[in-house]
Amino acid sequence: MVGGETGKYKYDANLMCNQINRAINTSATRKNARTWTESILNNRHQIKP
């Protein structure tokens, strides 16, 4: 079921974005949250499925 898999991955991506945004919003210092987010985005090519 390709449609189901696509929906699953889209949901996972939205969930990850929500977690990142929540970390930024609740961080004591936005600079630290931004650095943490950038490190994830810069290293995403190392993430294996």
mmJSON file of the N, C-alpha and C atoms, coordinates in Angstrom:
{"data_MODEL":{"atom_site":{
"group_PDB":["ATOM","ATOM","ATOM","ATOM","ATOM","ATOM","ATOM","ATOM","ATOM","ATOM","ATOM","ATOM","ATOM","ATOM","ATOM","ATOM","ATOM","ATOM","ATOM","ATOM","ATOM","ATOM","ATOM","ATOM","ATOM","ATOM","ATOM","ATOM","ATOM","ATOM","ATOM","ATOM","ATOM","ATOM","ATOM","ATOM","ATOM","ATOM","ATOM","ATOM","ATOM","ATOM","ATOM","ATOM","ATOM","ATOM","ATOM","ATOM","ATOM","ATOM","ATOM","ATOM","ATOM","ATOM","ATOM","ATOM","ATOM","ATOM","ATOM","ATOM","ATOM","ATOM","ATOM","ATOM","ATOM","ATOM","ATOM","ATOM","ATOM","ATOM","ATOM","ATOM","ATOM","ATOM","ATOM","ATOM","ATOM","ATOM","ATOM","ATOM","ATOM","ATOM","ATOM","ATOM","ATOM","ATOM","ATOM","ATOM","ATOM","ATOM","ATOM","ATOM","ATOM","ATOM","ATOM","ATOM","ATOM","ATOM","ATOM","ATOM","ATOM","ATOM","ATOM","ATOM","ATOM","ATOM","ATOM","ATOM","ATOM","ATOM","ATOM","ATOM","ATOM","ATOM","ATOM","ATOM","ATOM","ATOM","ATOM","ATOM","ATOM","ATOM","ATOM","ATOM","ATOM","ATOM","ATOM","ATOM","ATOM","ATOM","ATOM","ATOM","ATOM","ATOM","ATOM","ATOM","ATOM","ATOM","ATOM","ATOM","ATOM","ATOM","ATOM","ATOM","ATOM","ATOM","ATOM"],
"id":[1,2,3,4,5,6,7,8,9,10,11,12,13,14,15,16,17,18,19,20,21,22,23,24,25,26,27,28,29,30,31,32,33,34,35,36,37,38,39,40,41,42,43,44,45,46,47,48,49,50,51,52,53,54,55,56,57,58,59,60,61,62,63,64,65,66,67,68,69,70,71,72,73,74,75,76,77,78,79,80,81,82,83,84,85,86,87,88,89,90,91,92,93,94,95,96,97,98,99,100,101,102,103,104,105,106,107,108,109,110,111,112,113,114,115,116,117,118,119,120,121,122,123,124,125,126,127,128,129,130,131,132,133,134,135,136,137,138,139,140,141,142,143,144,145,146,147],
"type_symbol":["N","C","C","N","C","C","N","C","C","N","C","C","N","C","C","N","C","C","N","C","C","N","C","C","N","C","C","N","C","C","N","C","C","N","C","C","N","C","C","N","C","C","N","C","C","N","C","C","N","C","C","N","C","C","N","C","C","N","C","C","N","C","C","N","C","C","N","C","C","N","C","C","N","C","C","N","C","C","N","C","C","N","C","C","N","C","C","N","C","C","N","C","C","N","C","C","N","C","C","N","C","C","N","C","C","N","C","C","N","C","C","N","C","C","N","C","C","N","C","C","N","C","C","N","C","C","N","C","C","N","C","C","N","C","C","N","C","C","N","C","C","N","C","C","N","C","C"],
"label_atom_id":["N","CA","C","N","CA","C","N","CA","C","N","CA","C","N","CA","C","N","CA","C","N","CA","C","N","CA","C","N","CA","C","N","CA","C","N","CA","C","N","CA","C","N","CA","C","N","CA","C","N","CA","C","N","CA","C","N","CA","C","N","CA","C","N","CA","C","N","CA","C","N","CA","C","N","CA","C","N","CA","C","N","CA","C","N","CA","C","N","CA","C","N","CA","C","N","CA","C","N","CA","C","N","CA","C","N","CA","C","N","CA","C","N","CA","C","N","CA","C","N","CA","C","N","CA","C","N","CA","C","N","CA","C","N","CA","C","N","CA","C","N","CA","C","N","CA","C","N","CA","C","N","CA","C","N","CA","C","N","CA","C","N","CA","C","N","CA","C","N","CA","C"],
"label_alt_id":[null,null,null,null,null,null,null,null,null,null,null,null,null,null,null,null,null,null,null,null,null,null,null,null,null,null,null,null,null,null,null,null,null,null,null,null,null,null,null,null,null,null,null,null,null,null,null,null,null,null,null,null,null,null,null,null,null,null,null,null,null,null,null,null,null,null,null,null,null,null,null,null,null,null,null,null,null,null,null,null,null,null,null,null,null,null,null,null,null,null,null,null,null,null,null,null,null,null,null,null,null,null,null,null,null,null,null,null,null,null,null,null,null,null,null,null,null,null,null,null,null,null,null,null,null,null,null,null,null,null,null,null,null,null,null,null,null,null,null,null,null,null,null,null,null,null,null],
"label_comp_id":["MET","MET","MET","VAL","VAL","VAL","GLY","GLY","GLY","GLY","GLY","GLY","GLU","GLU","GLU","THR","THR","THR","GLY","GLY","GLY","LYS","LYS","LYS","TYR","TYR","TYR","LYS","LYS","LYS","TYR","TYR","TYR","ASP","ASP","ASP","ALA","ALA","ALA","ASN","ASN","ASN","LEU","LEU","LEU","MET","MET","MET","CYS","CYS","CYS","ASN","ASN","ASN","GLN","GLN","GLN","ILE","ILE","ILE","ASN","ASN","ASN","ARG","ARG","ARG","ALA","ALA","ALA","ILE","ILE","ILE","ASN","ASN","ASN","THR","THR","THR","SER","SER","SER","ALA","ALA","ALA","THR","THR","THR","ARG","ARG","ARG","LYS","LYS","LYS","ASN","ASN","ASN","ALA","ALA","ALA","ARG","ARG","ARG","THR","THR","THR","TRP","TRP","TRP","THR","THR","THR","GLU","GLU","GLU","SER","SER","SER","ILE","ILE","ILE","LEU","LEU","LEU","ASN","ASN","ASN","ASN","ASN","ASN","ARG","ARG","ARG","HIS","HIS","HIS","GLN","GLN","GLN","ILE","ILE","ILE","LYS","LYS","LYS","PRO","PRO","PRO"],
"label_asym_id":["A","A","A","A","A","A","A","A","A","A","A","A","A","A","A","A","A","A","A","A","A","A","A","A","A","A","A","A","A","A","A","A","A","A","A","A","A","A","A","A","A","A","A","A","A","A","A","A","A","A","A","A","A","A","A","A","A","A","A","A","A","A","A","A","A","A","A","A","A","A","A","A","A","A","A","A","A","A","A","A","A","A","A","A","A","A","A","A","A","A","A","A","A","A","A","A","A","A","A","A","A","A","A","A","A","A","A","A","A","A","A","A","A","A","A","A","A","A","A","A","A","A","A","A","A","A","A","A","A","A","A","A","A","A","A","A","A","A","A","A","A","A","A","A","A","A","A"],
"label_entity_id":["1","1","1","1","1","1","1","1","1","1","1","1","1","1","1","1","1","1","1","1","1","1","1","1","1","1","1","1","1","1","1","1","1","1","1","1","1","1","1","1","1","1","1","1","1","1","1","1","1","1","1","1","1","1","1","1","1","1","1","1","1","1","1","1","1","1","1","1","1","1","1","1","1","1","1","1","1","1","1","1","1","1","1","1","1","1","1","1","1","1","1","1","1","1","1","1","1","1","1","1","1","1","1","1","1","1","1","1","1","1","1","1","1","1","1","1","1","1","1","1","1","1","1","1","1","1","1","1","1","1","1","1","1","1","1","1","1","1","1","1","1","1","1","1","1","1","1"],
"label_seq_id":[1,1,1,2,2,2,3,3,3,4,4,4,5,5,5,6,6,6,7,7,7,8,8,8,9,9,9,10,10,10,11,11,11,12,12,12,13,13,13,14,14,14,15,15,15,16,16,16,17,17,17,18,18,18,19,19,19,20,20,20,21,21,21,22,22,22,23,23,23,24,24,24,25,25,25,26,26,26,27,27,27,28,28,28,29,29,29,30,30,30,31,31,31,32,32,32,33,33,33,34,34,34,35,35,35,36,36,36,37,37,37,38,38,38,39,39,39,40,40,40,41,41,41,42,42,42,43,43,43,44,44,44,45,45,45,46,46,46,47,47,47,48,48,48,49,49,49],
"pdbx_PDB_ins_code":[null,null,null,null,null,null,null,null,null,null,null,null,null,null,null,null,null,null,null,null,null,null,null,null,null,null,null,null,null,null,null,null,null,null,null,null,null,null,null,null,null,null,null,null,null,null,null,null,null,null,null,null,null,null,null,null,null,null,null,null,null,null,null,null,null,null,null,null,null,null,null,null,null,null,null,null,null,null,null,null,null,null,null,null,null,null,null,null,null,null,null,null,null,null,null,null,null,null,null,null,null,null,null,null,null,null,null,null,null,null,null,null,null,null,null,null,null,null,null,null,null,null,null,null,null,null,null,null,null,null,null,null,null,null,null,null,null,null,null,null,null,null,null,null,null,null,null],
"Cartn_x":[0.844,0.0,0.884,1.128,2.028,1.425,0.135,-0.504,-0.376,-0.565,-0.451,0.963,1.963,3.351,3.658,3.195,3.448,2.844,1.621,0.963,1.73,2.276,3.029,4.267,5.012,6.242,5.929,4.853,4.466,4.118,3.429,3.077,4.341,5.298,6.545,7.299,7.329,8.027,7.358,6.025,5.307,5.558,5.603,5.839,7.224,8.215,9.578,9.637,8.971,8.95,8.306,7.236,6.565,7.483,8.25,9.164,10.262,10.775,11.824,11.275,10.079,9.476,9.205,8.77,8.497,9.804,10.873,12.169,12.628,12.406,12.8,11.952,10.647,9.748,9.954,10.34,10.449,11.889,12.821,14.223,14.467,15.384,15.727,16.351,17.18,17.792,17.551,16.967,16.682,17.956,19.046,20.301,20.689,20.557,20.894,19.959,18.676,17.71,18.015,18.377,18.672,19.917,20.92,22.138,21.831,20.973,20.591,19.849,18.931,18.161,19.079,19.997,20.912,21.788,22.208,23.055,22.286,20.988,20.168,20.035,19.731,19.538,20.845,21.951,23.233,23.694,23.234,23.669,22.622,21.538,20.471,20.927,21.992,22.474,23.125,23.439,24.048,23.002,21.751,20.686,20.311,20.388,20.022,18.584,17.835,16.444,16.374],
"Cartn_y":[-1.191,0.0,1.247,1.754,2.901,4.123,4.33,5.496,5.497,4.308,4.21,4.52,4.004,4.267,5.755,6.362,7.787,8.6,8.253,8.95,8.77,7.562,7.27,8.149,8.238,9.03,10.517,10.967,12.379,12.686,11.765,11.952,12.016,11.106,11.088,12.399,12.922,14.181,15.328,15.365,16.415,16.301,15.058,14.854,15.352,15.074,15.524,17.05,17.674,19.14,19.715,19.088,19.567,19.451,18.369,18.186,19.237,19.538,20.559,21.923,22.25,23.543,23.656,22.554,22.568,22.782,22.145,22.312,23.761,24.376,25.776,26.681,26.433,27.3,27.169,25.989,25.769,25.88,26.165,26.242,27.481,27.353,28.494,29.596,29.191,30.17,29.714,30.594,30.22,29.932,30.531,30.28,28.808,28.234,26.823,25.928,26.257,25.458,25.531,26.721,26.881,26.065,26.089,25.324,23.835,23.382,21.972,21.567,22.427,22.149,22.118,23.087,23.121,21.877,21.398,20.213,19.003,18.914,17.808,17.925,19.116,19.292,19.075,19.496,19.33,17.877,17.089,15.699,14.71,15.194,14.279,13.305,13.65,12.723,11.5,11.576,10.438,9.499,9.946,9.131,8.009,6.774,5.612,5.205,4.801,4.378,3.063],
"Cartn_z":[0.0,0.0,0.0,-1.177,-1.301,-0.618,-0.809,-0.205,1.311,1.923,3.37,3.832,3.108,3.483,3.344,2.245,2.045,3.183,3.554,4.652,5.953,6.16,7.38,7.452,6.35,6.368,6.506,5.871,5.986,7.439,8.1,9.509,10.356,10.084,10.85,10.665,9.444,9.186,9.939,9.922,10.651,12.15,12.647,14.074,14.451,13.599,13.875,13.867,12.895,12.828,14.088,14.546,15.752,16.963,17.032,18.163,18.131,16.927,16.797,17.196,16.691,17.021,18.515,19.124,20.564,21.332,20.878,21.551,21.454,20.292,20.116,21.023,21.046,21.809,23.314,23.772,25.213,25.696,24.776,25.174,26.025,26.98,27.827,26.973,26.007,25.102,23.675,22.864,21.489,20.699,21.087,20.386,20.494,21.689,21.871,21.067,21.057,20.31,18.819,18.351,16.932,16.571,17.427,17.173,17.135,18.06,18.123,16.847,16.398,15.192,13.974,13.889,12.749,12.725,13.893,13.943,13.414,13.719,13.208,11.695,11.203,9.769,9.01,9.588,8.92,8.917,9.885,10.001,9.511,8.914,8.519,7.441,6.686,5.669,6.299,7.594,8.278,8.866,8.889,9.474,8.515,9.001,8.178,8.488,7.461,7.669,8.454],
"occupancy":[1.0,1.0,1.0,1.0,1.0,1.0,1.0,1.0,1.0,1.0,1.0,1.0,1.0,1.0,1.0,1.0,1.0,1.0,1.0,1.0,1.0,1.0,1.0,1.0,1.0,1.0,1.0,1.0,1.0,1.0,1.0,1.0,1.0,1.0,1.0,1.0,1.0,1.0,1.0,1.0,1.0,1.0,1.0,1.0,1.0,1.0,1.0,1.0,1.0,1.0,1.0,1.0,1.0,1.0,1.0,1.0,1.0,1.0,1.0,1.0,1.0,1.0,1.0,1.0,1.0,1.0,1.0,1.0,1.0,1.0,1.0,1.0,1.0,1.0,1.0,1.0,1.0,1.0,1.0,1.0,1.0,1.0,1.0,1.0,1.0,1.0,1.0,1.0,1.0,1.0,1.0,1.0,1.0,1.0,1.0,1.0,1.0,1.0,1.0,1.0,1.0,1.0,1.0,1.0,1.0,1.0,1.0,1.0,1.0,1.0,1.0,1.0,1.0,1.0,1.0,1.0,1.0,1.0,1.0,1.0,1.0,1.0,1.0,1.0,1.0,1.0,1.0,1.0,1.0,1.0,1.0,1.0,1.0,1.0,1.0,1.0,1.0,1.0,1.0,1.0,1.0,1.0,1.0,1.0,1.0,1.0,1.0],
"B_iso_or_equiv":[0.0,0.0,0.0,0.0,0.0,0.0,0.0,0.0,0.0,0.0,0.0,0.0,0.0,0.0,0.0,0.0,0.0,0.0,0.0,0.0,0.0,0.0,0.0,0.0,0.0,0.0,0.0,0.0,0.0,0.0,0.0,0.0,0.0,0.0,0.0,0.0,0.0,0.0,0.0,0.0,0.0,0.0,0.0,0.0,0.0,0.0,0.0,0.0,0.0,0.0,0.0,0.0,0.0,0.0,0.0,0.0,0.0,0.0,0.0,0.0,0.0,0.0,0.0,0.0,0.0,0.0,0.0,0.0,0.0,0.0,0.0,0.0,0.0,0.0,0.0,0.0,0.0,0.0,0.0,0.0,0.0,0.0,0.0,0.0,0.0,0.0,0.0,0.0,0.0,0.0,0.0,0.0,0.0,0.0,0.0,0.0,0.0,0.0,0.0,0.0,0.0,0.0,0.0,0.0,0.0,0.0,0.0,0.0,0.0,0.0,0.0,0.0,0.0,0.0,0.0,0.0,0.0,0.0,0.0,0.0,0.0,0.0,0.0,0.0,0.0,0.0,0.0,0.0,0.0,0.0,0.0,0.0,0.0,0.0,0.0,0.0,0.0,0.0,0.0,0.0,0.0,0.0,0.0,0.0,0.0,0.0,0.0],
"pdbx_formal_charge":[null,null,null,null,null,null,null,null,null,null,null,null,null,null,null,null,null,null,null,null,null,null,null,null,null,null,null,null,null,null,null,null,null,null,null,null,null,null,null,null,null,null,null,null,null,null,null,null,null,null,null,null,null,null,null,null,null,null,null,null,null,null,null,null,null,null,null,null,null,null,null,null,null,null,null,null,null,null,null,null,null,null,null,null,null,null,null,null,null,null,null,null,null,null,null,null,null,null,null,null,null,null,null,null,null,null,null,null,null,null,null,null,null,null,null,null,null,null,null,null,null,null,null,null,null,null,null,null,null,null,null,null,null,null,null,null,null,null,null,null,null,null,null,null,null,null,null],
"auth_seq_id":[1,1,1,2,2,2,3,3,3,4,4,4,5,5,5,6,6,6,7,7,7,8,8,8,9,9,9,10,10,10,11,11,11,12,12,12,13,13,13,14,14,14,15,15,15,16,16,16,17,17,17,18,18,18,19,19,19,20,20,20,21,21,21,22,22,22,23,23,23,24,24,24,25,25,25,26,26,26,27,27,27,28,28,28,29,29,29,30,30,30,31,31,31,32,32,32,33,33,33,34,34,34,35,35,35,36,36,36,37,37,37,38,38,38,39,39,39,40,40,40,41,41,41,42,42,42,43,43,43,44,44,44,45,45,45,46,46,46,47,47,47,48,48,48,49,49,49],
"auth_comp_id":["MET","MET","MET","VAL","VAL","VAL","GLY","GLY","GLY","GLY","GLY","GLY","GLU","GLU","GLU","THR","THR","THR","GLY","GLY","GLY","LYS","LYS","LYS","TYR","TYR","TYR","LYS","LYS","LYS","TYR","TYR","TYR","ASP","ASP","ASP","ALA","ALA","ALA","ASN","ASN","ASN","LEU","LEU","LEU","MET","MET","MET","CYS","CYS","CYS","ASN","ASN","ASN","GLN","GLN","GLN","ILE","ILE","ILE","ASN","ASN","ASN","ARG","ARG","ARG","ALA","ALA","ALA","ILE","ILE","ILE","ASN","ASN","ASN","THR","THR","THR","SER","SER","SER","ALA","ALA","ALA","THR","THR","THR","ARG","ARG","ARG","LYS","LYS","LYS","ASN","ASN","ASN","ALA","ALA","ALA","ARG","ARG","ARG","THR","THR","THR","TRP","TRP","TRP","THR","THR","THR","GLU","GLU","GLU","SER","SER","SER","ILE","ILE","ILE","LEU","LEU","LEU","ASN","ASN","ASN","ASN","ASN","ASN","ARG","ARG","ARG","HIS","HIS","HIS","GLN","GLN","GLN","ILE","ILE","ILE","LYS","LYS","LYS","PRO","PRO","PRO"],
"auth_asym_id":["A","A","A","A","A","A","A","A","A","A","A","A","A","A","A","A","A","A","A","A","A","A","A","A","A","A","A","A","A","A","A","A","A","A","A","A","A","A","A","A","A","A","A","A","A","A","A","A","A","A","A","A","A","A","A","A","A","A","A","A","A","A","A","A","A","A","A","A","A","A","A","A","A","A","A","A","A","A","A","A","A","A","A","A","A","A","A","A","A","A","A","A","A","A","A","A","A","A","A","A","A","A","A","A","A","A","A","A","A","A","A","A","A","A","A","A","A","A","A","A","A","A","A","A","A","A","A","A","A","A","A","A","A","A","A","A","A","A","A","A","A","A","A","A","A","A","A"],
"auth_atom_id":["N","CA","C","N","CA","C","N","CA","C","N","CA","C","N","CA","C","N","CA","C","N","CA","C","N","CA","C","N","CA","C","N","CA","C","N","CA","C","N","CA","C","N","CA","C","N","CA","C","N","CA","C","N","CA","C","N","CA","C","N","CA","C","N","CA","C","N","CA","C","N","CA","C","N","CA","C","N","CA","C","N","CA","C","N","CA","C","N","CA","C","N","CA","C","N","CA","C","N","CA","C","N","CA","C","N","CA","C","N","CA","C","N","CA","C","N","CA","C","N","CA","C","N","CA","C","N","CA","C","N","CA","C","N","CA","C","N","CA","C","N","CA","C","N","CA","C","N","CA","C","N","CA","C","N","CA","C","N","CA","C","N","CA","C","N","CA","C","N","CA","C"],
"pdbx_PDB_model_num":[1,1,1,1,1,1,1,1,1,1,1,1,1,1,1,1,1,1,1,1,1,1,1,1,1,1,1,1,1,1,1,1,1,1,1,1,1,1,1,1,1,1,1,1,1,1,1,1,1,1,1,1,1,1,1,1,1,1,1,1,1,1,1,1,1,1,1,1,1,1,1,1,1,1,1,1,1,1,1,1,1,1,1,1,1,1,1,1,1,1,1,1,1,1,1,1,1,1,1,1,1,1,1,1,1,1,1,1,1,1,1,1,1,1,1,1,1,1,1,1,1,1,1,1,1,1,1,1,1,1,1,1,1,1,1,1,1,1,1,1,1,1,1,1,1,1,1]
}}}
